[in-house]
Amino acid sequence: MMCGCTASGTRGVGELPDYPVPGGVSAPFAGVLDGYMVVGGGCNFPDVPAARGGAKRFCNRFYALDLNRVDSGWQSLPDMPESLAYGASAVTDEGLVCVGGLGADSAVTRVFRMERQAGPAGEVHFTLNDLPALPSPIDNGAAASVQGVVYVTGGNQPDGGRALYALAPGDTVWSRLPDYPDPVRVQPVLLAVGRKLYLAGGFCDDRPTNTCTIPADMVPYDIVTREWGEPIPFPSRADGGQYALSGGSGVAVDGKLLLTGGVDYKIFKEAMEGNVPPDYLEKPVEWYRFNSDVLVYDPALARWTVCDSVTGMDRAGGALLHFGDRLFMICGEVKPGIRSSQIGAFVLSENEGNIQVEPLN
């Protein structure tokens, strides 16, 4: 079932200030803490474009934007201990937990938390504190939190691993839970509703066979029984094709899952398998067909709806955040190698039980 989405939304704040890293970033850590949008890390090509053989640079800067006073602009926060991108983020009552990621040299086990603290005279301060490291490095994975417990899985793990790890408040080591089922899922989305996690999308690139597998589904995990369930297929696209959601993002809102962004299934699969034209990186933005639909899943009804063609959602490696009746798409790629510093703002509403998403003017 489709829900019609237009670009007529006018409620709430106006245009948000661009992210303060010139050209934007892809694959940052991001979350909303007590009304502050907190974003850090990520990577870009600041000197020479990727299409011309430029070097990818990793960032260590963190920034915050007060969503109740966006005119105040971005505030600089403590820098990360090292420059990282492609990590996983989860918000808890204590702060934004940042897990793993990839630096210029290798994947890391580092875990830290950006915490917001109130100072005198209403001043707000942020501090960065280390948490127990992962048992092994993970990059391009995903994280979610349930009642203070942080879960991380997916991504590139040693020896093609599919581990699910959990860290409860006060724990000094991560617990290993049952592996998720085949295939490996790099760049998935992990969301939590009730007692279940949902591991959605991703891809598996098998170099020996030159085969890229793209699961067009999500797999539920029951945190009480510690069991993975049967895959839940994504709906079909309006043109009959499949959704990839590799490099996509998502949020849980009022017991529903919202998934968006990411690459085009067919084009991405062909690219990963080497079936691309010589000028692949130089095509116009529209050629890559990044996903702008918002897939909405209601676990209570086991039903999908789709908000189609929501302008501004077509980012790969962006971060989708939720605050009040708004969604925000943070940076990400508009095409392979080209980032955006724009923060897309959208209004959430509901019509006859269906969530609708409308870009703010």
C-alpha positions in Angstrom: 0.0 0.0 0.0 1.4 3.4 -0.9 1.0 6.6 1.1 1.2 9.7 -1.0 3.9 12.1 0.1 4.4 15.6 -1.2 6.7 18.5 -0.7 4.1 20.7 1.0 5.2 20.5 4.6 5.8 23.9 6.3 5.7 23.2 10.0 8.6 23.5 12.4 12.0 25.1 11.8 13.1 26.3 8.4 16.3 25.3 6.6 19.0 23.9 8.9 22.6 25.2 8.7 24.9 23.0 6.6 27.1 20.6 8.4 30.3 22.5 9.2 32.7 20.2 7.4 33.1 21.6 3.8 31.6 19.2 1.3 30.0 17.1 4.0 30.8 13.6 5.1 29.6 10.1 4.6 29.2 7.4 7.3 29.4 9.6 10.4 28.4 8.7 14.0 25.1 10.5 14.7 22.2 10.7 17.2 19.9 13.1 19.1 20.7 13.8 22.7 18.2 15.8 24.7 17.3 18.0 21.8 20.8 18.3 20.4 21.8 16.7 17.0 25.2 15.3 17.7 27.3 14.3 14.6 31.0 13.3 14.3 33.6 11.5 12.3 32.8 10.3 8.8 34.9 10.6 5.6 35.1 12.6 2.4 37.4 13.5 -0.5 38.4 17.1 0.4 41.2 17.6 -2.0 40.7 15.6 -5.3 37.4 14.0 -6.2 37.2 10.2 -6.1 36.5 10.1 -9.9 40.0 11.6 -10.4 41.8 9.2 -8.0 41.6 11.4 -4.9 42.4 10.1 -1.4 39.7 9.5 1.1 40.1 11.5 4.3 38.7 10.4 7.7 37.5 13.0 10.2 37.8 13.2 14.0 35.6 16.3 14.7 32.3 16.3 16.5 29.6 18.9 16.4 26.2 19.6 18.0 23.2 21.6 16.9 20.5 22.6 19.3 17.3 21.6 17.5 15.2 24.0 19.6 17.5 26.9 18.6 18.9 26.1 15.2 19.8 29.7 14.6 22.6 29.3 17.2 24.5 27.2 14.7 26.8 24.2 15.2 28.8 23.9 18.4 32.2 22.2 18.4 32.5 19.3 20.7 35.5 17.3 22.0 37.4 15.6 19.1 37.4 11.8 18.8 40.6 10.0 19.9 41.2 9.1 16.3 39.7 9.8 12.9 37.0 7.3 12.1 34.1 6.6 9.7 31.8 3.6 9.0 31.2 3.0 12.7 27.8 2.3 14.4 25.8 4.6 16.7 23.2 4.0 19.4 21.6 6.6 21.8 21.1 5.6 25.4 20.1 7.7 28.5 23.8 8.3 29.2 24.7 9.5 25.7 25.6 8.7 22.1 27.5 5.4 22.0 29.9 5.1 19.1 31.1 1.6 18.2 34.0 0.4 16.0 34.5 1.9 12.6 37.3 2.3 10.1 40.3 4.5 10.2 42.8 5.3 7.5 44.7 2.1 8.2 42.3 -0.5 9.6 39.1 -1.3 11.5 39.0 -0.7 15.2 37.6 -2.1 18.4 37.3 1.3 20.1 34.0 2.2 21.8 33.2 5.6 23.3 30.3 7.7 24.4 29.6 11.4 23.9 27.7 12.6 26.9 25.8 15.8 27.5 26.0 17.5 30.9 24.3 20.6 32.2 26.6 23.3 33.6 26.1 26.4 35.6 23.7 29.1 34.3 22.1 26.6 31.9 25.3 26.0 30.0 25.6 22.7 28.2 28.8 20.7 28.0 29.7 17.6 26.2 32.4 15.1 27.3 33.8 12.0 25.5 34.4 8.9 27.6 35.8 5.5 26.6 33.7 2.3 27.0 34.8 -1.3 26.9 36.3 -2.2 23.5 34.8 -4.7 21.2 36.2 -8.3 21.3 37.2 -7.9 17.7 37.0 -5.0 15.1 33.8 -4.2 13.3 33.4 -1.6 10.5 30.3 -0.9 8.4 28.1 -2.5 11.0 25.0 -1.2 12.8 23.9 -0.6 16.4 20.7 -0.1 18.4 19.8 0.2 22.1 17.1 -1.4 24.2 16.7 -0.2 27.9 20.3 0.9 28.0 21.7 -2.2 26.5 23.7 -1.5 23.3 23.7 -4.1 20.5 26.0 -4.2 17.5 26.2 -6.5 14.6 26.7 -6.8 10.8 29.5 -5.1 8.9 33.0 -6.4 8.2 34.1 -8.8 11.0 37.2 -11.0 11.1 36.9 -14.2 9.0 33.5 -13.2 7.6 31.9 -13.3 11.1 28.2 -12.6 11.8 28.5 -12.0 15.5 26.0 -10.1 17.6 27.4 -8.4 20.6 25.7 -6.6 23.6 27.0 -4.3 26.3 24.7 -3.6 29.3 25.2 -0.7 31.7 28.0 -1.4 34.0 29.4 -4.3 32.0 33.2 -4.4 31.6 33.1 -6.7 28.5 30.8 -7.2 25.6 28.7 -10.4 25.6 28.5 -12.5 22.4 25.0 -13.5 21.4 23.8 -15.9 18.6 25.2 -15.1 15.2 22.7 -13.7 12.7 21.9 -16.1 9.8 23.6 -16.1 6.4 24.5 -14.1 4.4 26.9 -11.6 5.8 25.4 -8.1 5.9 27.8 -5.1 5.3 26.2 -1.6 5.7 22.9 -2.8 7.2 20.5 -1.0 9.4 19.7 -2.2 13.0 16.5 -1.0 14.7 14.7 -1.9 17.9 11.0 -2.1 18.6 9.8 -3.7 21.9 11.7 -6.9 22.6 13.0 -7.3 19.0 15.9 -6.1 16.9 15.5 -5.9 13.2 18.6 -6.3 11.0 17.7 -4.9 7.6 19.4 -4.8 4.2 23.2 -4.8 3.7 25.2 -6.7 1.2 27.8 -9.5 0.9 30.7 -9.2 -1.5 32.4 -12.5 -2.3 35.6 -11.6 -4.1 36.6 -15.2 -5.0 33.4 -15.7 -7.0 33.0 -12.1 -7.9 29.4 -12.2 -6.6 27.5 -9.6 -4.7 24.5 -10.8 -2.7 22.0 -8.1 -1.6 19.4 -9.4 0.9 16.1 -7.6 0.1 14.7 -8.3 3.6 15.3 -7.9 7.3 15.8 -10.5 10.1 14.2 -10.1 13.5 16.0 -11.1 16.7 14.1 -11.7 20.0 16.3 -10.3 22.9 14.4 -12.3 25.5 14.6 -15.8 23.8 17.8 -14.9 22.0 16.6 -16.4 18.8 16.7 -15.1 15.2 13.4 -15.3 13.3 12.5 -15.9 9.6 13.4 -13.1 7.2 10.8 -10.4 6.5 10.9 -9.5 2.8 10.9 -5.9 1.8 8.0 -4.8 -0.4 8.6 -4.5 -4.1 9.4 -1.2 -5.7 6.8 0.6 -7.7 8.6 -0.4 -10.9 8.6 -4.1 -9.7 12.3 -4.0 -8.8 13.9 -4.8 -5.4 15.1 -2.5 -2.6 18.7 -2.8 -1.6 19.0 -0.4 1.4 22.7 -1.1 1.4 24.2 2.1 2.9 20.7 3.1 3.9 19.5 4.4 7.3 16.5 4.2 9.6 14.7 5.1 12.8 12.1 3.5 15.0 9.1 5.8 15.6 6.0 5.0 17.7 6.6 1.3 17.3 7.1 1.4 13.6 10.3 1.0 11.6 11.3 3.6 8.9 14.0 2.7 6.4 15.3 4.9 3.6 18.2 5.9 1.5 20.9 3.6 0.2 21.9 2.5 -3.3 20.0 1.1 -6.2 19.8 -2.7 -6.2 20.7 -3.4 -9.8 23.2 -0.6 -10.4 25.1 -1.4 -7.1 25.2 -5.1 -7.8 26.6 -4.6 -11.3 29.2 -2.1 -9.9 30.3 -4.5 -7.2 30.7 -7.3 -9.7 32.7 -5.1 -12.1 30.0 -4.6 -14.7 30.2 -0.8 -15.0 31.1 1.6 -17.8 34.5 3.3 -17.8 33.0 6.6 -16.7 31.0 5.0 -13.9 32.1 7.7 -11.3 31.4 10.6 -13.6 27.7 10.0 -14.3 25.1 12.6 -13.3 23.5 12.2 -9.8 20.2 10.9 -11.2 21.9 8.0 -13.1 22.7 6.2 -9.8 19.1 6.0 -8.7 19.8 6.2 -4.9 16.7 5.3 -3.0 14.4 8.2 -2.0 11.4 6.0 -0.9 10.7 5.6 2.9 9.7 2.0 3.8 7.5 1.8 6.9 7.0 -1.5 8.7 4.4 -2.0 11.4 5.4 -5.1 13.5 2.0 -5.2 15.2 0.3 -5.6 11.9 3.2 -7.3 10.0 2.5 -4.7 7.2 4.6 -2.5 5.0 3.6 0.9 3.6 5.8 3.0 1.3 6.2 6.8 1.1 7.5 7.1 -2.4 10.0 9.6 -3.8 10.6 11.8 -0.8 12.9 14.5 -2.0 16.2 14.6 0.0 16.1 11.0 1.3 18.3 9.7 -1.6 21.6 9.5 0.4 24.0 6.6 0.8 25.9 6.6 4.1 23.7 9.3 5.5 22.2 9.2 9.0 18.5 9.4 9.6 17.5 11.0 12.9 14.2 11.6 14.7 13.1 14.5 16.9 9.5 15.3 17.7 7.5 15.4 14.5 10.6 15.7 12.4 13.1 13.5 10.6 16.6 14.7 9.6 18.9 13.2 6.9 22.4 14.0 7.8 25.0 14.4 5.0 25.8 11.2 3.1 26.7 10.6 -0.6 24.5 12.0 -3.4 26.5 9.7 -5.8 29.6 7.5 -5.3 32.5 9.7 -4.0 30.4 12.9 -3.8 29.2 13.9 -0.3 26.7 16.6 0.8 26.9 19.0 3.7 23.1 19.6 3.7 20.9 18.5 6.5 17.5 17.5 5.1 14.5 18.2 7.3 11.1 16.4 7.0 7.8 16.4 8.8 6.2 13.2 10.1 2.4 12.9 10.2 -0.1 10.1 10.2 -3.2 9.6 8.0 -5.6 6.7 8.8 -2.8 4.8 10.6 -0.2 5.3 7.9 2.9 7.4 8.5 3.6 10.1 6.0 6.9 12.0 5.4 7.0 15.4 3.8 10.1 17.5 3.1 10.1 20.9 4.8 10.1 23.9 2.4 
